Amino acid sequence: MKINKCIFIIVFLYLIGLSNGVYSINRWFKISPGIRFAGIAKDIASREPDNNTTTRFDFGLGFNFDIQLEKHVGIDIDILYVRKGSNVGSSGSITLHYLSIPMLFKIWYPRRKLAFVIGPVHNFLLGANGYLVSPNIDLNKSTTNIYDIGIAFGVSYVIKEYKNGMRLIGDFRFEIGLINVYNQYRPELFNRTSPYLAIGLNF
């Protein structure tokens, strides 16, 4: 219930931002909504050689809030659909579908072009499918943890600023998963380091 209430509040603020361009309380505090399109290299490869898994490029999309608290300090909150996965052998695959909510602390470098970000990433499982040889089991919602938390760090860069106030932004960061994919097997079964590369607009 608390999670649903939090998401409702975030979506409400997002709609306010879309209708007003920027939701601003004082000189520095403002909320700028935006959209993100991500090409993501999600490495959830099994550490068991028998599985013969390799990383594949996947994708994500959604919207975000760039919340500026002070001149050089802010918070970046994303609400994304993210697909993670890897190839298994010559024909199989593992696919995980998540509602991903990164909540990142942001420090802007002078002139507000480059920002360093760090913070938790909350992932809620929407669906899962695949198969592993070792252990010999199907990957589905009943065998997968429905919640995954990770730590992300990286940079955000303003590629271009437009006269109407819009900004073209590129994001690059790494996410380190802290919870195993399976809910019944040892944590070291998967390598959970995930590069994330996205581009989007803030209004």
C-alpha positions as CSV (number, residue, x, y, z in Angstrom):
1,M,0.0,0.0,0.0
2,K,2.8,2.4,0.9
3,I,4.5,1.7,-2.4
4,N,1.3,2.3,-4.4
5,K,0.8,5.6,-2.5
6,C,4.3,6.7,-3.2
7,I,4.0,5.9,-7.0
8,F,0.7,7.8,-7.1
9,I,2.3,10.9,-5.6
10,I,5.2,10.7,-8.0
11,V,2.9,10.4,-11.0
12,F,0.7,13.3,-9.7
13,L,3.8,15.5,-9.5
14,Y,4.8,14.4,-13.0
15,L,1.5,15.4,-14.5
16,I,1.8,18.8,-12.7
17,G,5.2,19.2,-14.2
18,L,4.0,18.4,-17.7
19,S,1.2,21.0,-17.5
20,N,3.4,23.7,-16.1
21,G,6.8,23.0,-17.7
22,V,8.6,23.2,-14.3
23,Y,7.1,23.0,-10.8
24,S,9.1,25.6,-8.8
25,I,8.8,26.6,-5.2
26,N,11.8,29.0,-4.8
27,R,14.9,30.0,-6.7
28,W,16.5,26.6,-6.6
29,F,13.9,24.0,-5.7
30,K,12.1,22.8,-8.8
31,I,10.9,19.6,-10.3
32,S,11.5,19.0,-14.1
33,P,9.7,15.9,-15.5
34,G,11.3,14.1,-18.5
35,I,11.4,10.9,-20.5
36,R,14.1,8.3,-20.9
37,F,15.0,5.7,-23.6
38,A,17.7,3.2,-22.5
39,G,19.8,0.7,-24.3
40,I,21.0,-1.4,-21.4
41,A,23.7,-4.1,-21.2
42,K,22.4,-6.2,-18.4
43,D,24.8,-8.8,-17.2
44,I,23.0,-11.5,-15.3
45,A,25.2,-14.3,-16.7
46,S,25.4,-17.5,-14.6
47,R,28.6,-18.2,-12.9
48,E,28.1,-21.9,-13.5
49,P,30.0,-22.8,-16.8
50,D,27.5,-25.5,-17.6
51,N,24.9,-22.8,-18.4
52,N,27.0,-21.2,-21.1
53,T,25.4,-17.7,-20.6
54,T,26.5,-14.5,-22.3
55,T,25.3,-10.9,-21.8
56,R,23.0,-9.4,-24.3
57,F,21.9,-5.8,-24.9
58,D,18.4,-5.0,-23.7
59,F,16.2,-2.0,-23.3
60,G,14.2,0.2,-21.0
61,L,11.9,3.2,-21.2
62,G,9.9,5.5,-18.9
63,F,10.0,8.9,-17.3
64,N,12.0,10.7,-14.7
65,F,12.0,13.6,-12.3
66,D,15.0,15.9,-12.1
67,I,14.5,17.5,-8.6
68,Q,16.9,20.4,-7.9
69,L,17.3,21.1,-4.2
70,E,20.2,23.7,-4.3
71,K,22.4,25.2,-6.9
72,H,24.6,22.1,-7.2
73,V,22.6,19.4,-5.5
74,G,19.6,17.5,-6.6
75,I,17.8,14.1,-6.8
76,D,17.0,12.1,-9.9
77,I,14.0,9.7,-9.6
78,D,13.2,7.4,-12.6
79,I,10.1,5.2,-13.1
80,L,11.1,2.8,-15.9
81,Y,10.1,-0.5,-17.5
82,V,13.4,-2.4,-17.8
83,R,14.1,-5.7,-19.4
84,K,17.2,-7.6,-18.3
85,G,18.6,-10.8,-19.7
86,S,21.3,-13.0,-21.1
87,N,21.6,-15.7,-23.8
88,V,21.8,-19.3,-22.8
89,G,23.7,-21.6,-25.1
90,S,23.0,-21.4,-28.8
91,S,19.2,-21.0,-28.7
92,G,18.0,-20.3,-25.1
93,S,17.6,-17.1,-23.1
94,I,16.8,-15.7,-19.7
95,T,14.5,-12.6,-19.6
96,L,13.4,-10.6,-16.5
97,H,10.9,-7.8,-16.7
98,Y,11.0,-5.1,-13.9
99,L,9.4,-1.9,-12.8
100,S,12.6,-0.1,-11.9
101,I,12.8,3.0,-9.6
102,P,16.3,4.5,-9.2
103,M,16.4,7.2,-6.6
104,L,19.8,8.9,-7.1
105,F,21.5,11.7,-5.2
106,K,23.0,14.2,-7.8
107,I,25.9,16.6,-7.5
108,W,26.2,19.0,-10.4
109,Y,29.6,20.1,-11.6
110,P,29.9,23.9,-12.1
111,R,27.8,25.3,-15.0
112,R,25.3,22.5,-14.6
113,K,26.5,20.4,-17.5
114,L,27.8,17.3,-15.7
115,A,26.4,15.6,-12.6
116,F,27.7,12.7,-10.5
117,V,24.9,10.4,-9.3
118,I,24.8,7.6,-6.6
119,G,21.9,5.9,-4.8
120,P,19.6,2.9,-4.5
121,V,17.7,1.2,-7.3
122,H,14.4,-0.5,-6.5
123,N,13.3,-3.2,-8.9
124,F,9.9,-4.9,-8.8
125,L,9.5,-8.1,-10.8
126,L,6.8,-8.0,-13.5
127,G,7.6,-11.3,-15.2
128,A,10.4,-13.9,-15.8
129,N,11.1,-16.7,-18.1
130,G,14.1,-18.9,-19.1
131,Y,15.9,-22.0,-18.2
132,L,19.2,-23.0,-16.6
133,V,21.0,-26.4,-16.7
134,S,22.7,-25.9,-13.3
135,P,20.6,-25.9,-11.2
136,N,18.2,-27.7,-13.5
137,I,15.1,-25.5,-13.1
138,D,12.9,-23.1,-15.0
139,L,13.1,-19.4,-14.3
140,N,9.6,-18.0,-13.7
141,K,7.8,-15.7,-11.2
142,S,7.5,-18.5,-8.6
143,T,11.2,-19.1,-8.5
144,T,12.3,-15.5,-8.8
145,N,12.6,-12.9,-6.1
146,I,9.8,-10.3,-6.7
147,Y,12.0,-7.5,-5.2
148,D,15.5,-6.6,-6.0
149,I,17.5,-3.7,-4.7
150,G,20.8,-2.5,-6.1
151,I,23.3,0.4,-5.8
152,A,23.9,2.6,-8.9
153,F,26.6,5.2,-9.5
154,G,27.6,7.2,-12.6
155,V,27.2,10.5,-14.4
156,S,24.5,12.5,-16.1
157,Y,25.4,15.0,-18.8
158,V,23.4,17.8,-20.5
159,I,24.1,17.3,-24.2
160,K,22.1,20.3,-25.4
161,E,19.9,23.0,-23.9
162,Y,17.0,24.5,-26.0
163,K,15.6,28.0,-25.9
164,N,12.2,26.7,-24.6
165,G,13.9,25.3,-21.5
166,M,14.1,21.7,-22.6
167,R,17.3,19.8,-22.1
168,L,18.7,16.7,-23.9
169,I,20.4,14.5,-21.3
170,G,22.6,11.4,-21.5
171,D,22.9,9.1,-18.5
172,F,25.6,6.5,-17.9
173,R,25.9,4.4,-14.8
174,F,26.5,1.0,-13.3
175,E,24.1,-0.9,-11.1
176,I,25.3,-3.6,-8.7
177,G,22.5,-6.0,-7.7
178,L,22.4,-7.0,-4.0
179,I,19.7,-9.7,-4.2
180,N,19.9,-13.0,-6.1
181,V,17.6,-13.5,-9.1
182,Y,16.5,-16.9,-7.8
183,N,14.8,-17.1,-4.4
184,Q,16.1,-20.6,-3.6
185,Y,19.8,-20.6,-4.6
186,R,23.1,-19.1,-3.5
187,P,23.7,-15.4,-4.3
188,E,26.9,-16.1,-6.3
189,L,24.9,-17.9,-9.0
190,F,24.8,-14.7,-11.1
191,N,27.0,-11.8,-11.8
192,R,24.7,-8.8,-11.3
193,T,26.8,-5.8,-12.5
194,S,24.7,-3.9,-15.0
195,P,25.8,-1.0,-17.2
196,Y,23.1,1.5,-18.0
197,L,23.1,4.0,-20.9
198,A,20.1,6.2,-21.6
199,I,19.2,9.4,-23.5
200,G,16.1,11.5,-22.9
201,L,14.5,14.9,-22.6
202,N,13.7,17.0,-19.5
203,F,10.9,19.6,-20.0
